[in-house]
Amino acid sequence: MNEISGEQSQCSGSCSTINYVIPSEHYWLSGQNGCDNHDPKEYEQPKACEVAFSSLPAMHISEETSSSDVRTMQNQDVVPSDPGPPGGKICSKSCPEPASCSNGSFAYKVSLPRCEIEAYPQRKYFAPHWSMEFVTKALQESDAFKAVFRVNAHNSLEAYCTIDGVKTDVLISGIADQNRAVEGDVVAITIDALSLWPRMKGPVVPLKNSSQIEDSNIYSQVNFRTVENGSKGKAKVEESCFYRRNLTCLSDLSMDGCPAEGIDFVNSAERICAMIDSNPTKRPAGKVVAILEKSPRRDSIVGFLSVNKDSQNKDNFVEFIPTDPRFSKMMVYDGDLPESFNKRFVESDSKVEMELVAARIKHWGEENLIPQAQIIKTFGKGGDIGAHINAILLENSVNVSEFSPESLSCLPDIAWEVPKEELETRRDLRNLCIFTVDPSAATDLDDALSVEALSNGNFRVGVHIADVSYFVQPNTPLDEEARVRSTSVYMLQDKLPMLPPLLSENIGSLIPGVDRLAFSIIFDIDNSGEVIDRWVGRTVIKSCCKLSYETAQAIIDGSFNMEGNDVITSVKTLDEISRTLKKKRFDEGALWLDSSKIVFLFDELGFPYDIMLSELKESNFIIEEFMLLANKTAAEIISRAYPDCALLRRHPEPNSRKLKEFELFCAKHGLELDTSSSGHLHRSLEKIREKLQNDSVLLNILLSYASKPMQLAMYFCSGELKDCENDWGHYSLAVPLYTHFTSPLRRYPDIVVHRTMAAALEAEKNYYKHRKMLQKAQMGEDMERKGFTGICFDKYAAESKEGKEAFLAAALKYYVPCTDMLVDVAAYCNKRRLASRHIKEATDKLYMWVLLKKKQILLSEARVLGVGPKFMSIYIHKLAIERRIYYDEVEGLFAEWLESTSTLVLNLCINRRYQRRIYTGKSKSLDDVACVVNPCDLKSERLKGEMGTSSGSLVDYGELEPAVFPMTVSVLSTIPVAVHAVGGEDGPLDIGARLYTSSYFR
């Protein structure tokens, strides 16, 4: 369908008059005032008189658009090329006055002198969002897809969306196609025609047995744009119309010249996958057509205010610059500023720009290039640790308030003791040698271990978990508050607990020397690591001691030894068993990717003064192995007992494209890698560990690369994926079922699992009591064999009428959530767990920034991960971080990229005339890219350091030698860098890196 073009008529005088007609693919307006949501006839082509407004030139921003281009867009009329929905209800909030048409409908036709066109209020930067009614229909018919909007932190013009069933993320490139979506929004997107898909970044691996797709037959006449080659290689965007009686959709896809009906596709996602397989060099691209759910981040964006000194705030608004690079700049009008800030602006207080503040997006209309925001909170001076931590918590929607009186009233007083009835109904294990192993500063002790040697040569290992569900009863204020908090939040110097300290650090914590309630799983394990039998139940225990990881490691190493001590004997026995379990787990296909972790050293005032790398010890693995075993067992029990209402945890398979890229990277550097399964990948990495045992830096780089293709593990409800049990598995653990059971003091899902386990035990007890078939088998010391929670599951009993009644009654007693409720709980807990992870990463970065701010410059070696004509990516081993160094358009620096050898040559430009010929436009200074020292000055500084004479500089030049020009750089080469703190006090804080070089010309 041809679009309705604007009509232009010339008038005499210095300005002409233009009649603007709304293109049909942009707006559908009919009825009264042009804003009614009445659909025109579905898929019917409207008349020109039904759709008219000021037509503006279409513009599409590709992923190559530079930041300078984006800045100039504020002075341009931009209308994104959005075809609009078929029969969609799209209503502009600001419409011109209607004009009558001969058929009785209204047209929006405006005649304005050309000289007045800039003042015309209908200029639009974005296409209107589709109506929810049409979005629902489009999603059902697979003309649109639902996805979470994720923005590239290095380039906000690039965003990505993951479509269920599609292995490659969809690129949403440019502000027009992003259409006012922000990080975390749930959006509806459409897929562009194949001709608009950009080239995939990185190495491309052709997939075998992929069918070729006829480009001309793809998405014909659908809601996608087509491209014609224009002059100078630029694409001319032509919008195709969605309104067509017989709409050709994804189902019209044909392959190898064969009709689409000859291909058995289950859904549109499979069709997109077929296109991707046939075009491995291209990435699918699309655009946002609606925002289905607004991200909570819209209400908690942290940043700084910026005032244009030249304008003296005549425009009655100031700029808000977010610290998160994924968000665009925003405008804040005077009325949306705190009154105190307005006064400070009037008084020209420059320190106002150093205040860290939070804003929410108030409005973002089609006519606004950037959103309008409102300041909601001030934190204090930028660069202050407390201000930034409070900002991090707000960004991640963390509840920092005190626990409510209602929730505290659900707990007993501090003098609580185990009730007599609990001692009578629970198994008493207070005579066992039970102990905890935790970080030395830990106070929430929710897991303990015990071990006994049996007469038959096996070992009986007890995993004892704090019975938090006894205190946190369902549907109480305490339960609601724990659910909302969902997880404890750990920061380097502080903790925000999920549960009140009275519970998490006292009556619920497994403190040594006092009776405590526990949920125990007791395993009989043979010498090969096989679990021969198990018992699950509620117990009373008394921990005999609290060990730190350091003390446990000293016991394992033999440096801490006391003959005849039960705890020492138990630790050594558990260490031997855990090694057997670990070997067995990896033999069965598990994957381990842990690398060195950074540890901060703090002074007495709480400020970091140094940093070090830490490796996991054997004592860490003792706890890990038995916790994994308990979690796997709990998952097996609850999924059998309540197959539709089990809260489980799955880890999807890694991103195949990124995994293939990692495989190619290793092959390029002579390292063999098998990525066919988690087990093969682990064994390959173990061989690489042996090969690189003398190059720990490269090993950490490879482990970091190996983790990038991995997807996030997530909670899910078994009933939600009842028909997709193949998706239940945990990739890195190589187990079909997994959940979280062992940390109920700090994770809400564990409490839910405890309740489900309690219900399974209750159903088991009642069923066998009713049938008078309570089965017992003597093993060692009266080990009970159970039909619902033991190793041998009695499926017949569970599926019998009596069994189902027992499970139902127990579920009602312990408030096991239904499927729909559990789906919501799982989704919410996933969000809170991810937020907790972001908080840890942000606080680590904050304290690293504080440390570097104090040191001024930290000199270190770095390994080059990737290099190109504009920037290089480096890995700084001392800090275990990756950074980029940009060297394009640097005044005084000449960068030559040798494509054939993938090598970069950097050299100083001595000839200023030659330099002026090379660098045009805006360029960076050399000091932004390189820390260049004069060899004479360096020698002087080192001499002063050896003599103990202070030079006023905090920089430790040490023995690291600077590089010299010309400098040749390639992948995996080692280069010296200078790391420093960036911003923080008046802008986003960051860790910067520069080349560390020397030259006599400086």
N, C-alpha and C positions, 0 to 999 in steps of 0.2 A: 504494500500500500504506500502510496506516495505521501510524504508529509505535507501538511498545509504550510506553505511558506508565507513569510511576511510580505505585505504589499506596501510599496513605497511610492508616493507621489511627490513631485517637486513643487514647491511654491516659490513665489518671487521673494526677493529680499535676501538678507544675509543668512537666514535659516530656513530649512525646509520642513515640511510636515510629513510625518511618517504614520501610516496606519499599521498597527501591530495586531496580528492575529495569533492566538494561542495555538501552538502545534498540538495536534491531537495526542501525541505520545507524552506530553507533559501534564496537561490538566484536563479533567473532565468535569465541566461545570454546567449544570442545568438546573432549572427550577428557580425558586425565589432567591434573590440576592446573590445568586451564584455560589452559595455555600451549603446548599442542602446535600445530604448524602444519598440522593436518589440516583440509582444506576441508570445509564442509558441502556438501550437494548443490548443484551449480552452479546459480545463479540461483533457488534454492528458498527460499521464505520459511521461516525457522526458527521454532520454537516458542518461546513466552515462557520456558519453563523452561530453554532452551538459552542464553539470553543475559540475564544479570541483573547489575547492579551499582548503585552509588549514582548516581542520575540527578540531574544538575545543570542549572540553567537555561541554555539556549542563548544565545549572544551572538555577534553579528557586528559588527565594527568597520568603519564606513565610512571613506572617505578624508577625511571632514570631522572625524573624531575629533580632539579637541584633545589636546595633550600632557598637560594636567592630568587628562583622562579616563584616559589611559594609566597615569598614576602611581597612580590610585586602583584600578586593576585588581588590584594586588597584594593588595588586601583583598577581592577578590571571587572567587566560584567561577565560572570561565569554562570552558565546554565549547564549542569552535567547532562550527559547524554543518557537519559533514563527513558526507556520506552513506556513506562507506566503499565499498570495492570490491565488485563482484559476485563472490561466491565467493572473496573475497580472504583471504589468510592474514595476519591481523593479530593480533599477540600482545602483550598488555600485560606489561611486565616485573614488575609487581607486581600480583598477582591475589588476591582474597579466597578463602577456603577454599570448595571446591565443596560443593554439597548435592545429594543424589540426587534424581532425578525418577522419575516412575512409568515412563517408557519406558527407564530404564537409563542415560540420559545425565546430565550434571551441570548444575546451575544454580548461578548465583552470586547468592545472595539474602542480603541483610544487613538485620538489624533492629537499629537503634540508637536510643537515646533522642535526641530532638532536641537536648538540651543537649550531647551528645557528638559531634554531627555535624561540628563544626569540626575535631576531632582525627582524623577518619577519614582514613586515609592514601590513599584512592583518589581524592581530588580531582584532576581533570585540567584543565589549561589548554589542551591541544592534543589534536587527534585523532591517533590512531596512524598511522604511515606504512604505506602499502600494502606487501605483500610483493613481493620482486623478481619472483617467478613471475607474480604477477598484473599487475605493472607492465609486464612484457614483453608479456603478452597484450594489455593495454589499449593499449599503444603500437602494436602490430601492427594492432589493430582501430580505431585512431584514436579511442578513448574517452579517451585521454590524449595529451599532447604533451611532447616533450623540449625543454628550453630552458635557457639560462643565466639565473640569478637576479641582477637588477641593482637596487640600492636607490637611491632618490632621496636625494641628499646633503642636500637642504633639508628633507626630511620622510621619516624612516625608516619611517613607516607606509605609504608608497607604494613599491612595487617593480614592476619591469617585466620581462616575458619576451618574447623574440622567437621566434615560431614560423616555421619555414621555410615560405615561400610565402605568409605573411600579412603584409600591408604595414603594419599597425598593431600596435604593441606591446600585449600583454595586461597589464592592471593587476592587481596582487596587493595588495589593500588591507587593512591591519589585521594585527595580530600573529596572530590566529586563522588567517586564510587563508594567511599566510606560513609558518605551521607549522614554525618553527624553522630555516628556511632562512636562510643568510647570504650576503652579497655574494660572487659568484663561484661559488656552488654550481651544479652541473648538476642540475636538478630535473625531476620529472614533474608536469605541471599538468593540471587539467581546466578546461573553460570553463563559466562560469555561464550561466544562462538569460538571454535578452535583457532580460527585465524587471529584472534586477539590474545591467545594464551602466550605469555612471555617465555623466553628460553629459561630452562631450569639452571639455577646456579650450581656451581661445583661440577665434579665429574659425573658423567651420565653413563649408566650401565644399561645397555639394551637388554630387554627381557626376552627370554625364549618363548616360542609358540605364541607370540602376540599377533593378533589379527590386524591387518591394515584397515583403517577406517577411511571411507571416502570423505574427504574434506568438504566437498560441495554438498553432501547429503546430511551434514550434521546440523541439528538444531535449526533446520530450515524454517524461516519465517516465525521463529519463536521470539521470546522476549530477550533477544540478545542483539548486540551490535555487530555490524559487519564493517570491514575495513577495505578501502581502496587505496592503492598506492598513490601518493601525491608527490609533489615536487620536493626535491632535496631530501628524499627518503623519509619524510614525515607522513604519518598516517592521517588520512582524512576520515573522520568518524561520521558515519551515516547511520541514523537511528532507524531500526526496522520496527514496524508496527505490530503491536500485540493483538490489536482488534481484528480478528478474522473469524468468520463463521466456522470454518473447519480449521481449527488451530492445529498446526503440526508441532508436536511436542517431542520429548525425549524418546517416545516410542517410535518415532519416525527414523531413528538411527539405522543406517544400513552399513554393511561391512563387506569389503571385497566385491562391491557391485551387486551384492545379493539383497533382496528386500528384507526389511527389518523383521517381518513376521517369520522369516526362516531362522531367526536366532532366538534361542530360549533364554531370555533375560528375566530374572525374578523381579527386579525393581530398577529404578533409574540410577541408583548408586552403582549397580553392576555395569550399566551402560557407560557411566563416567569412568569407571575403572578400566573398561575395555578401551576407551579413548586414551587413557593415560598409558596403558600397556603398549598401544600402537604408536604413541608419540612420546617416548621416554625423554626426549630433549625439551619437552614443554611442561610448564606448570599450569594447572587449571586456574583461571581467573574469573572473578565475578564482581558483583556489587551488592550493596545493602539496599533493600527495598522497604524494610520496616524494622523497627526496634520492638521486639516482643516483651522483653523484660529489661528494665534499666538496672545497670550495675550499681551496687551499693557504693562503689567508688565515686559516683557522681556527687555524693553528699559529703565526701571527706577527702578533698584534694588539698595537699599541703604545698605551700610555695611562698614566694616573696612578692611584694608589691613593687612596681616600678613606675616612676613618674617621668614623663617627658619634660625635661627641664626647659626646652625651648617653648613648648606650648603653654607652660604655666597652668596646666590643667584647665584650659579654656573649654575643652570638650566635655567637662564635667564627668570624666571617667579616668581611671588609672588602669594600667596593665597588671594582670596577675600572672606570674610566671611560675608554673608548677615545678616542683623538684623532680617529679617523675617525668622523664623525657617522653613517655608514651602519651602524655596529655599536651594539648596545644595551649598556646597563650590564651588568656581570657580577658574580657573587659569588665571592670567593676565600676558601676556608677556611684556617684556621691551618696545616694540614698541607701546603697547596699554596703557602705562602709561603717564601722563603728564610729560613734560621734567623736571619740577621742582622736581617731585617725584623721578625721576631717579637720580638726583643729590643728593638728600637727602639720598637715599639708598646707594649711593657710599660713602657718608660722614658718614654713619652709624648713621643717625639721628633717634633715637628711637621714637621721638614724631610723626613720620610719621604714626605710627600705631594707633595714637589717633585721626587722622583726619577722619571725617565722609565724605564718598564719595558715589557717585552714579555710577553704571556701567550698561552696556547693554550686553546681551548675543550676542556675535559676531558669534560664531560657536559652534555646538555640533554635531559632527559626530559619526558614529557608532563605531569608534575606540577610542573615548574619554569617559572615565568613568565620568568625570565632564566637564561642559561646559567651553569654552574659552570666556572670557569677556574683555570688554574695558572700561576704566574709562572715564566717560563723564562729571563729575562735582564734585567739592569739595564744602563742606558746611562750614567747619570750625572745631573747636575742638569738639569732642564728649562730651556730658554733657551740652553743651551750649543750652539754650532754643531756641534761634533763629535758630541755625544750625539744630536742630531736627525738628522744625516746617517747615522750608524750605524743609527738606528731606521728611516729611510727605506729603506735598503738591505735591512734584515731584512724589512720589510713586503713588499718586492718580490722576496724570495727570491734576492738577488744573491749570487753566490759571491765573497766578499772574501778568501779564502785565497790564499796564494802558490801559484804553479804547482808541481805535484808534480815530484819528481826524475825520475819515469818520463817525463813529458811533455817535460821539458827535455833528457832524454837523446836525444830524437828529432831534435834540432837539431844542426847542425855548430857548430864553435867560431867565435869572433868573427872569426878571421882567414880565414874562408871566402872563396874566389874562385870564379868561374864555371868549372866543370869543362871540360876540353878537349872531351869528347864532346858537351857541350851546345853548344859553339861550332860543332861540326861539323854538328849536326842542326838547329839553329835558324837563322832568317834573321838576319843581322848588320845591325843598324840603328844601330850606334854612330857612324856618320858623319853622321847626321841631327842637326839642331838640335832637340833634345827638351828640354822644360822642364816644371816643375810649377807650379801656381798654387793656393795653399792659405792658410788663416789663418796669420798670422805666427808663432803659437806651435805650429803643428802639427808633429808628429814622425812620424806614420804616413802617409807619402806613398805612396798606392797608385794614383794616376793621373797621367799625363803626356800632353802634346800635342805634335804636330809638324805642319808644313804646308809643302807645296811647290807652286809654280806650275808647271803643265805647259805644254808648248808649244802645246797645242790650246785654251788659255784656261781649262781646268778647274783645279781645285785637288785635290791629294792630301793629305788630312787623316788623320793617324795618331792613334788613341786607344790608348795603351799602359797596360796595367793590370798591377800587380805579380803575378807568377806564384806566388801563395801555395800553390797546390795542389802545386807541386813539392816544397815543404818539408813540408806537412801531408799525409802519406800516409794513405790510408783504413785504418781499423781499427787505428790506433796509439793509444797513450795521449794523444798530442798532439791527434789528431783527436777523440777522445772528450771531452777537456777543452774543446776549441773548440766542439764541438756542445753541450755542457752550458751553457757560458757564452753561446753563440749570438750575442752582440753585445757590442761595447764599450759601456761605460756612461760617458757624459760628464756631468760635473757642472761647475759654474762654476769651481771651483778645483782640480778633480781629475779623474782618469780611471781607470777600471778596464778594462784592455785585454782583448780576447777572446783574444789570442795573447801569448806571452811577449815582453817588450821586445826581447830579442835578435833576434827575427824581425820584430816589428811596427815597430820603430824603427831597425833596423840592416840585417841581411842581406836582409830582404824589402822594405824601404822603398826608394823610388826616390830615393836620396840623390844629389845632384849630384857628378859627377866620378868615379864608380865604376861598374864594369860590374854590371848587374842583369838578372835574368831577367824577362821580361814576356810577357803574352798580348796580342797586338796585333790590332786591327781597323783596316784602312786603307781609307778611302773615297775614291773619285773623285767629286767634286761639281762640278756645273756652276754657272753664274751664277744660275740660278733656284732653287738649293737642292736639285735632284734628284740622288740618288745614282746615278751611271752604272754604277759597278762597285765591287767590294770584294774584299779579300783578308783572310783570317783565319788566324792561325797563331801559333806560339810563337817568340819573338824574344829577342835580346840587345840591350840599349840602354844608353846612358850619358847621363844627364841633364846638361845644361850649366849649369843654374841653378835655384834655387827662388825663385819670385816670391810675394810676398804679394798679397792682393787689393788692398791699398792701392797697391802699386807698379804692378800691372797697370792699375789705374784711372788712375793718373797718366800711364802711357804712352798710354792711350786718349785722355785729355784733352789730351795734348800737353805737359804740364808736365814730363815726364821724357823727354828725347829725346837720342839719340846717333846721328848719321848713320852708316849702314853697319853698324849693329849688327843681327845676324840675329835676336836675340830680340825686339827692339823691332819689327822689320818683321813677324815672325811674329805677335806679339800683335795688331798692327793688322789684319793680314790675317784672323786668326781672328775678330776682333771683327766685321768686315764680313760674313764668312760666317755667323757665329752670328745676326746680325740677320736675314739672309735666311732662315735655318732657323726662327727664332722666328716671323717673320711667316707663313711657310708653314704652320707647325704650328698657329697660331691660326686661319688661314684654313680649315684642315681640321677645325676644331671643338674644339680644346683649350681648357681653362679655367684661368684663373689667379686665385687668391684671396688671394695673399700681401698682408699689410698690415704696418704698422710693428711692429718687434720691440724689446723692451726690452734694453738693454745696461747692465750694472752696472760702475761704476768702483770699483776696490779700492785701498786704501792698502797700504803696505809690509808691514803685518801680516796682510793678507788679509781685512780687514773692508770691507764696502761703505760708501762715503761719499756716493755720488750715483748717479743713474740717468738714462738718456737713451734716446730712441727712435732706431732705426736703420732705414734703408731699404736695399734691395738696389741694388747698382750694376751697371753694364754688365759689369764684370769677373766678377761672380757668374754672369751669364747666359752668358758664354763657356763656362765649365766646364759649366754645366747643360745647354746645348743639345747638346754633343757627348757628354756622358754619357748623356743620354736616347736619342740616336741609337744609341750602342753597346749599351745595354740592350735596345732594341727589336730590334736586329739579332740579339743573342744569343738572345732569345726565339724569333725566327723560325727560327733554325738548330736549336736543341735540340728544338723542338716538331715540326719536320719529321723530324729524325733519330730521335727517340724519342717518338713521339706518346702513349705511355702512361706515360712516366717523365720528363717534363719538369717541372722546378720553376719555375712561373710566378707572376706576381703580377697580381691583378685588383682593380679598384675598382668595386664595385657602384653602380648608379644611386642617387641620393639619395632620402631619405624623401619620398615624394610629398606627404604631408600637411603636413610642415614647410616644404617648398619652396613649397607653395601659400600657406601663412601668410606667408612672406616676400614673395611676389608681392603679396598683399593689403596688406601693410604698406607696400610701395613705392607701390602705387597710391593708398593713402590719403594719401600725402604728395606726390602729383603726379609720381611717377617711374615710367616705363614699364619693364616687365621681361617678357622672354620666357623662360620656363623649359622650353620644349619639348625642348631638347637642350643639351648642354654648350656647343656653339658659339654657339647663340642666347643662352644665359645670359651667356657671356663678352662678346659684342658689346653686350648690353644694359648690362652693368656698365661697359664702356668708355665708353659714352655718358654713363652716370651720373658716371663719373670726370671727364669734360669739364665736365659741368654743375656738379659740386661741387668744382671745382679750387680754389675759395676757401674751402672748408669741409672741411678734411682730417679733422676730428673726426667729422663725420657720415659721411664716406666710410669711415673705419675701422670705424664702427659697422655700416654696411651690409655691409662685407666680412666682419665678424665674424658678422653674421646669416646671410649667404650660406653660411658654412662649417658652420653648425649642422645643416642637413639632410644634409650629406655623411656617408657611411658610411666606415668605415675600410678602407683598402686591405689586402689580405691575400695571403699566399702560399698556393698550392694545387698539387696534383699534377694534371697534365693527364688522367691516367687516371681520376681520381676524378670528373671532370666530362666524361667522354668523350662522353656523350650530350647535353650541355648547352653546346655550344661558344659559344652566344650569351652565356653568363655569363662567358666568359673575358676579356672586354674591360676596358679601363681607362677609366672614365668621364671623369676630368679630363684625361687625356692624349689621349683620343679615338683610341686605337689598339686593334686587336683582340688584339694579343699584347704582353706586357711581362714583364720579369723584372729581377733585380738581378745585375749582372755586374761593376760597376766599383769595388766597395769590399771586396775579399776580406780585407783586413787587419782589418776591424772588423765584418763580417757573415758568418756561417756560410753562409747560402744562396748567397752569391756563390761560395764554394768548391765547393759542390755543382754549381753551374752551370758553373764552370770544368772540373770533371771530365767533365761531360756534353759540353761543347764539345770537350775533348781526345779523348773517345771518338768524336765525330762526325768529327774530323780524321783519327783513326787509321783508322776505317772507310773514309773516302774514299780515303786513301792506299792501303790494302790492296786495295780493290775495283778501282781503276783500274790498280794494279800487276798484279793477277791477270788482268785483262782486257786488259792491255797497251793501255789506252785513256786514258792520262793526257793530258788535254786542256790545251793551253796556247794562249793568245791574246795576242799582243803588244799591249800598250797602254802607251805611255810607256816605262817601264823594266821590261819583262818582267813584266807584271801577269798572274798566273795566273788563269784562269777555272776555278772548281771546281764540280763537279756536286752536292755535298752541302752545301757551306758558302757557295757563291757566290750571286749574285742569281738566276741561272737554276737552279732545283732540278731535278735529274734524277730525276723520280718513278719512271720505268720502272726505272732502275738501282737505286733504293732499295728497290723492291718485288720485285725479282727474287730468285731463290734465292741467288745469290752476294752480292747486296746485304744481304739479311737475315742471312746468315752473317757477313758482315763487321761489321755493326752488333752482333750478339750477341757476337762475339769481342772487339770493342773495349769493349763494356759490361762484360764480365767482367774485362778488363784494368784498366780505370779505376774499377771498382766503382760503376757507375751504379746507384743504388738501385732496387729494384722498386717497383711502385705502392703496395703496402701500407706499405712502409717509408717511402716518400717522403710519404705522407699524414701519417704520424706526425711526420716531420721538419718538414713545413710547419706543422702545428698547433702544435708546440712553439715553433718560431721566431716564429710570430704572437704567442704568449703572452709570449715574452721581449722582443720588440720593443715590445709594449704596456707591459710593465713598465718598460722603458728610458724610454719617453715619460712614464710616471707619475713616474719619478725626476726627470726634468728639470723637470717642472711643480712637484713638491714642493720641490726645491732652489731653484728660482726664488722660490717663495713664502716659503721660509725666509729667504733673503737679503733679500727685500723686507721681511720682518718685522723682521730685525735692523736694517736701515736706518731703518725707521720708529720702532723702539724707541729708537734713538739720537736721532732728530729730535723725538721725543715727539708732535708733530702736524705733518702736512703739509697745507697749505691748497691746494686745487685747484678748478678748475671741473669740473663733471660734467654729462653729458647724460642726461636721463631717457629710459630705454628703454621703460618700462612703468609704469603707475600704477594703483592700485586703492584700495579702502576700507581696506586693512590695511597695505600696504607698497608701496614703489616700487623698481624696479630702475634702477640708474644705471651709466653707463660713465664711468670716470675716465681721461681721455685721457693724463694725465701718466704713469700707471702701466700703461695698456693693460689694465685689469681691469674686471670687472663686480662690483657689490656690491648688496646690498639694505639699505634703511632701513625698519624697521618703526615705525609710528606709532600703532597701535591700542592703546588702554588705556595711555596715557602720562599720568602725573600732571602736571598743569599745562599740557597741550597739548590743544587742541580740533581734531579732524580732521573736516572735512565733505566727504563724497564726493558730487559732483554727477554722477549717472549719465547724465543726458541729454547732457551735454557732455564726459563723461570727464575731468573736472577735479577737482583736489583743492585745498581751501582749508585752510591750517593757521594757527592763531592761538593765542596764549597765553591761558590762563584766569586772569584776574585775580581774579575773585570766587571765594573759597575755598568758600563755601557752594554755589555753582553747581557747582564742581568736584567736591565730595563727592557731589552728586546724580548726576553723570555717571559717575564711575569707581567701579566696584564690583569686588570680588574683587582678585586680584593684578594690580598694574599696574607699569609701568616708570617709572623716574624720567626727568625731562626731560633730564638730562645723558647718559643712555644713547642718546638720539636726536638731540640737538642740542648743538652747542658754541655757547653763547650768551655773547656778550661785551657789556660795557657800552661804548657809543661813547666815553665819556670815557676809560676804561681803554685802549681801542684807540688812541686818539689819543696817549695818553701813551707806550704801547709803541713806536709808530712814531717818535715824537720821540726816544726813547732810542736807537732803532736808527740814526737819521740822525746822532746825535751820537756814536755809537760807545760809548755808555754801556751796560754790561751790566746787564740786569734780572734775571739768573739764569734766564731762560727761553730754551730752544733753539728756540722757535717763531719762524719767520720770517713775520711778518704781511704783509710786502710791500705790494703795491698791490691785492690782491684784496679787493673790497668784500663784506662780509657781507650776506646777505639780511635783510629786515625783515618783521615781522609786521604785518598778515596776509600770508601767503605763498601765492600761487596757482601750482599746478604742473600741467602737462599733458605729454603725450608729446613728446619732443624739445626741451623747454625746457631752458635752461641754468641750473644752480643752483650756488652755492658749497658745498663740502663740506670737512670736516676729516677726514683719514684718519689712522688711528693703529693701533698694534700692539695685539693682544688676546691675553691668555693667554700660553702658552709656558712660563712658569716653574712653574706649578702646574695647568695645564690645556691643552687643545688650543690651539695657536697659530693665529691668524687675522689677517686684515687687516680692520679695522672702518672704517665710514664713518658720519659724522654730518652733519646739516645745519649749516652755518656761518652763524649769524645774529647779529643785534645787537638789544638791547633795553635801555631805560633802567630797566626793572623788575628787572634782574638785578644 
